[in-house]
């Protein structure tokens, strides 16, 4: 069953955040993940949630998403982001297709 990581990001230091952005794709590829959404336009449809940047990642399953997050490669990328952004991140199990 697929799993998705949903990330709400407030960039506080664009230079530091760009370093993180440059390092993250390789960590995803190594874990079998991929970007479904990486920034882009946002339309608020309901409620008071005002994200400034959203990212959605897809993985084979929830365990793969957790392994990616805990991997040494992603932890190193996270260090590049320190002081550059505030993030809220969740992993959620998707539905079986078919």
C-alpha positions in Angstrom: 0.0 0.0 0.0 1.5 3.4 -0.9 2.3 6.0 1.7 2.6 9.7 1.5 4.7 12.2 3.4 3.1 15.6 3.6 5.2 18.6 4.6 4.2 22.1 5.5 7.2 24.4 5.3 7.9 28.0 6.5 11.2 29.0 5.0 13.1 31.4 7.3 16.5 31.4 5.6 16.3 30.9 1.8 20.0 30.2 1.4 20.0 27.4 4.0 16.8 26.0 2.7 18.2 25.9 -0.9 21.1 23.8 0.4 18.5 21.4 1.9 16.5 21.3 -1.3 19.5 20.4 -3.3 20.5 17.5 -1.0 17.0 16.0 -0.6 16.3 14.5 -4.0 19.2 12.0 -3.8 17.9 10.8 -0.4 14.5 10.2 -1.8 15.8 8.4 -4.9 17.9 6.1 -2.6 14.8 5.3 -0.6 12.5 4.6 -3.6 10.5 7.8 -3.0 9.4 10.5 -5.3 8.0 14.0 -5.3 4.4 14.4 -6.2 4.2 18.1 -5.1 7.2 20.3 -4.6 6.0 23.9 -3.9 3.6 25.3 -6.5 0.4 27.3 -6.2 -1.9 26.8 -3.2 -5.6 27.5 -3.1 -7.2 27.5 0.4 -10.6 25.7 0.0 -11.7 25.6 3.7 -10.5 26.4 7.2 -7.7 28.6 8.5 -4.6 26.6 7.4 -2.3 29.0 5.5 0.7 26.9 4.3 3.3 28.9 2.5 5.0 25.9 0.8 3.7 22.3 0.6 5.6 19.1 -0.4 4.1 15.7 -0.9 6.3 12.6 -1.3 5.2 9.1 -2.3 6.7 5.8 -1.1 6.0 2.2 -1.6 4.6 1.8 1.9 4.7 3.5 5.4 7.8 1.5 6.4 9.7 2.8 3.4 8.7 6.4 4.3 9.9 5.9 7.9 13.2 4.3 6.7 13.8 7.4 4.4 13.1 9.8 7.3 15.4 7.9 9.7 18.2 7.3 7.1 21.7 8.7 7.6 21.4 10.4 4.2 18.2 12.3 5.1 19.5 13.1 8.6 22.5 14.8 6.9 20.2 16.8 4.6 18.2 17.8 7.6 21.3 19.3 9.2 21.6 21.6 6.2 18.2 22.9 6.9 18.7 23.8 10.5 17.8 27.5 11.1 16.5 27.7 7.5 13.0 26.4 7.8 10.2 25.3 10.2 8.6 22.1 9.1 5.6 20.1 10.0 5.7 16.6 8.5 3.5 13.6 8.7 3.5 10.2 7.0 0.2 8.7 6.1 -0.8 5.3 4.6 -2.6 5.5 1.3 -5.3 3.3 -0.2 -4.8 0.2 -2.2 -5.2 0.8 -5.9 -7.8 -1.2 -7.8 
